Amino acid sequence: QITFGSIFLGKVPVYEEVHRCAGQIYGYKGCIRDFQVNHKELFIIDEALEGRNVENCNVPICDYHPCHNGGTCTSDEENWYCECPKLFTGKLCQFATCDENPCGNGATCFPKSRRDAVCLCPYGRSGILCSDAINITQPSFSGTDVFGYTSFLAYSTIPNITFYHEFRLKFQLANHHSALQDNLIFFTGQKGQGLNGDDFLELGLRNGRVVYSYNLGSGTATIISKPLDLTLNVHVIHLGRNLQKGWLKVDDQKNKTVTSPGRLVGLNVFSQFYLGGYREYTPELLPKGPRFKNGFQGCIFDVQVRSSLNQGFKSPGAPEGHPNSGRSVGQCKDSPCSLIKCRNGGKCVETGSTVYCDCLSGWKGAFCTETVSVCEPEHDPPHLCQQGSTCVPLPNGYTCHCPLGTTGTYCEQG
């Protein structure tokens, strides 16, 4: 309550609530905006000599808790706004970047920022929203992207490879640096527990060499090739296994063999056949062994397999050559950025068939055509208004509306 002599003062309240009981009048409960005596306006806080239990008045809208998704309602004398938690936006924090998924055709929506999303396109689709159909004859893989996802193709389980399998394939590296990475080429096997006894079959690159590993349940067998000849444009791999004995031939290198430890002779795998990467990013979900940490970077094509010497080679999949699913896989030598024009200095980024604009500071949106307000969290540099204050944009900069008890340009002083 604010008193002057023995008079209770209350001029032009925003709202009021007076309680009377047994002839008693309780103190005023509410907000007072203006105080005037004999045509002279008094500044309630600055000119008061003393007070008790007085705090900054919230505009009533905050009393109704309008902010969604954990947003915090903040107000000053004239304005109110919702301070949104990460990845939510809108006046009421009612929109999540991927809440109303803008991506089409089963794409994976990833929130690039609070306001912008990236669509990681499924197999056979490309474009900003994955709305463009593409024909893939030689798949192009982009490794692990900046969001932590690998590009991959997943085929149905390859049947009848328990005691014998033979694979042929070709690959083309994205660049010489990619040969030195810890990259997976293909994988099938038990996964999810990361145990040493899990059966698996995998092929990958490490330090410029091809690594072929398998485990029949009693230990891992591994063959490592000689360093790749990086002057070759296309590399050819031929590998196989008959019971415990495996072999690997890379390009014109000599054939190398290995025998798996223990007594077990059968490969028991029931998972899909993953090419170029895998759906789960966490390498620890794969069985113990080489555990390639990244997806392949480049093109893999002409993949063929057979489960008996008496059979012919076939492409994986059912129907033959058709994957069940995939993500961020493009057509070799095609560039989806050739169809995208980012504005205002934005840079087009492509990972397989996935494409998006990486905007310069101050710009946002799918094509970097929207400006970022100086008071928005994405603005660089961020505004300096202290927590609890309200950032209000101006034509040339911004100002900070301070809560009761603080002052200064950025409400940094008590």
N, C-alpha and C positions, 0 to 999 in steps of 0.2 A: 504494500500500500504506500501511496505517496501522500504526505500530509503537509498542510501549511497552516500553522497555528492549530486551531481545533477543527479545521474544516477538512473533510475528505474531498480530494480533488479528482475529477474524472471528466475530461473534455473530449468529445468526439471519439468515443470508443469504437474500435472495429467490431467488437461484439462484447456483450456483458452478461453477467449472470449474478444476480443479487439474491442472497438467501436471507429470509427473515424467519426468526423463531423466537417465540415468547417475548416479542417486543425488542429483541436484540437485532442489530444490523451487523452482519459479518463484513470483513474486509472485502474490497472489490477483487473479483477474480476475472481477469481478462487482459486485453491489450489496449493501451492508450497511444494514439498516433500523434495528436497535436495538443498543445497546452497553451492557452492564451488568457491573460489577465488584463482587463482594461485596454484592450486593443494592442497589448504588447505580447508578442510570442516569446514564451520561455522554452529553453531547451531542457527537456525533462532530465536527462542524465547529466549534462555538463553543469547545470546550475543547481542541481540538488545538493543540499548540505549533507544529507545522510539518507540511508535507505536500508531495507532488509527484505530478503527473499524476492528480489527483483532480478529477472533475467531477460535475455533477448526474446522478443515476441516472434513466434513463428506464424507466418501466414497460415490461416486455418487449414489450407489444403493439406499440409503435412500431417495434421491431426488425423487425417483419413488414410494415412499410409498408402499413398497411391503408387509407390514404386514397386515394380515386380522383380522377381528373381534376385532378391537380396539387395536391391538398390537402396541407397540411403537418401532420404528426402532432406534437402537443405534449403533454407529460405532467409531472405533479409526483409527489409521493410516493403519492398515492391515486388520482388521476384522469388521464384522457387524453381528448383530443378532437382533431378534425380542423379545422384552420383552412382554410376553403374559398375558392377563387378566385371571382371575380365570376360570378354567375348559376348557381352550383352550391350545392346544399344537401343535407341529410341527415347522419346520424351519420358516414357515410364519404364525404361529398361525392358520393354516387352518383346524386343526382337533379339534373338541370338543369330549370329552370322549364318549358321547352318540350321537354324530352327525351322525356317521355311525354306527347305533345301532348293536352291536355284538350279542345281545340277540335274541334268537329264539322263535318261537311259541307264539308271542304276550306278551312276558315278559315285565315287567317294568324295564327300564334301569335307574340305579342311579349312578351318578359319585362319586365314592369313593374318587378319587383324580383327579388331572389334567390328569393323564395318565391311570388310572385304573377305570373300571366300575364294578358294581355288578348287576347281573341279578336277579330281584325278580320274581320268577317263577309263572306262572299262574296255575290254578287247573289242576292236572294230569301230571305236568311236574316237573323235578328236574335236578340238575347238574349245573356246572359252567355257562353254556350258556343255561340252561333249555332245553337241547336237549333230555334228557332221559324221557321216558314215565313211569309213576308209576300208580299202581292200588291202589285206596284209598277206603277202606271199613270202617275204623275208623279214621276220620280226626284228625290230630294233629295240634294245633295252638300254635304260639310262642309269642303271645302278640304283643306289640309295639316294633319294632326293632330299632337299633341305628340310622337309617335313618329317623325315624318318621312315618313309615308305619305300619299298623296293618295287620296281616294275617286274612283272612276272607273267607267265602263262601256266595254267594248271590243266593238265589232261587227266582223263580217267585212268584208273589203276592199270598198269601194264600187266596183263595176265601171264601166268605160266613161266615166270622167271626165277622160280625157286631154286632150280639146280643149274640152269644155264641161261646166260643172256649175252647178247652181242649188240653193241651200239656203233653207229657211224654218224658223224655230224661234221659240219663246217662252221667256222666262226671268223668274224672280222672285227678287230679291235677298234674302239672309238678313237684311240690314240695310243702312243707308246706308253704313256704314263699309266693307262688303264691296265696294261699287262703286269705292272708291278703291284697292283692292288690285291686285296684279299677278297676275290670275287667268286661267287657261286655260278656255275654254268647249269648244272641240273641236280636234282635231289628227289629221292623217293625213299620212304622208310617210316619207321615209328618215330613219333616226335611228341613233345609235350611234357616229357619227364626228364629228358637230358641224361638218361642213365647210360652207363658204359656198356651194358649188355643189349641195348636196343639194336635191332637189325636195321641197316640202312645201306644205301648206295648213293654215292655222290661224286661229282666232278667239278673242279674249279681251277682257278688260277691263284698262284701265290709267288710273289717275287720273280715274275717273268717265267715261271714254270707251270706246266699242267700237273695237277694233283688228282689222282684217282684213288678213292677209298671205298671200302665196303666192310661190313661187319655181319657175320652170320650168327652172332649171339655169343661167341666165345673169344672175342678180341678183334681189333681192327687191323685190316691189311691195307697198306698204302703203297702206291707207286708214284714216284715223282720223276717227271721227264727232265731232260736237259733244257737249258734256257731256250726260249722260242727265238727263231730267226725273225727279227722284227722288220726285215726288209721284205718279207712275204706279205702280200696283201690279204690272202685268205689262208687260214690254217685248217688242216684236216686231222680229225681224231678218229681212231678206230680202237675200241676197247672191248673186253669181254671177260667172262668168268665161266669156268666149268667146275662145279663143286667148290673145292677150296682154292683152286688155282686161278689166278687172274692175270691179265696181260693188258698192256697199253702200247699203242704206237701213235706217235705224233709226227705229222709231216714226213720228212725223210729220215727221221731218227730211227735208230735200231729198236726193235721190239723189246720191251722190258716186262718181266714177270714177277709174281709174288705168290706166296701161299699163306692163307689166313691161319692164325693160331688156333689151337684147340681141336676138337673133334667134330664140331658141327659142320654140316655141309650144305644146309638149305638156307636160302634167303627168304624170310617171312616178312613181306611188306604188303600193306593193304591201303596205303595212302595214295593220294593222287601223285602224278608225275609232274614235278615243278620244273619249269624251264626259265632260266634267266634270273630267278629270285624266288621268293616265297611270300605267302600272304602275311605271315607274322614277321614283324621286323626283328624281334628279339632273338639273336643267335642262340642264346642259352636254351631255347625251346627245342633246338635240334639235338640229336644224339651226340654224345661225346665223340670226338674225333677231330678232324681239321676245323670244323665249325667256321665256315667262311662267313665273314662279317658283313659283306656287302653283296648287292646284286651285280650281275654282269653289265659291262659297259661296252656296247657295240651290237653287232648283228649275229644271230645264230640261225642257221638254216640247214635244209636238207637233213633233218634229224630222222634217223631210221633205226629200227630195233627188230630183233628176232629172238625167239626163245628156244630155238632148236637148229642144229646144223641142217636139218632136212627142210626147213622153212625158208621162204623168201623174206627179205627185209620189208617192213611196213612202217609207215609214219604212225606215231602214237595218237591216241584219241579214238573216240567212238561217237560218230562215224570217223573213219580214218582221216587224220590230219586236222581235226577240229578240236580246239581246246574247250573245256567246260567253262572257263572263266579266265580273266586276266586283268591287268591294271597297268596303265601308262606304257603301253606297247605300241610303237609306231611302225611304219613301213621303212625299211632300210633306205637310206639316202634321201628320204623325203623330209622336208622341214615344215612343221605346222606354223612356224613363225612367218613363213612366206605369205601367209594369208591374214596375219594379224598386224595391225599398225597401232602401236602404243603412242599416245600423245604426250605432249609437255615433257619430253625428255625421258619418258619411261622406257625401260628395256624389256624386250620380249624374252621370256625364259621358256625353254621347252625341255621336257623330260619324257621321252618317248612320244606318245600321242597327247600328253598333257601339256597345255600351253597357258601362260598367264603373263600379265604385265607387272613388272617390278617398278613401282612408281618412285620418282624422286620425292624428297622431302617437300611437304606442302600439298601433295596431290594424292588422290585416292580414286577408287572406282575400277571397274573392269579394264578400262582403256586409259586410266589416269586422266580423266576429264573433269573430276570434281575436286574442288579445293578443300583443304583441311582447315577448319576454323582454329584460330589461335588458342581457343579455350578447350579444344578437343584433346583427349588423351594421346592421340596419335601425332599431335603437332610436335615438330622438332625445330627449336628447343621447346620443352614443355613450359607451360605458364608457371609463374612463381607464387601464385596465390597459396597461402598456407592452408592446411587442412581445416575444414570447417568454414572457410570463406567461399565466396561465390565469384568465379571468373566471368566477367561480362565483356564480350568483344566490342571494340570501338572501331571506327573507320581507320584509325591509325594505331593499332595495338589493342590494349585491353585495360580494364581497371578491375580492382578487387573490392568487392563489397564485404566488409568485415563484420563478424558477429560481435555481440556485446562483449566488452572487455578487451578488445584488441584494436590496434590502430596501425598506421604505417602504410606505405605504398603497397605492400604485399600482406598486410595484416600480421606482420611478424613481431610487433611490439605489444606488450601487455599494457 
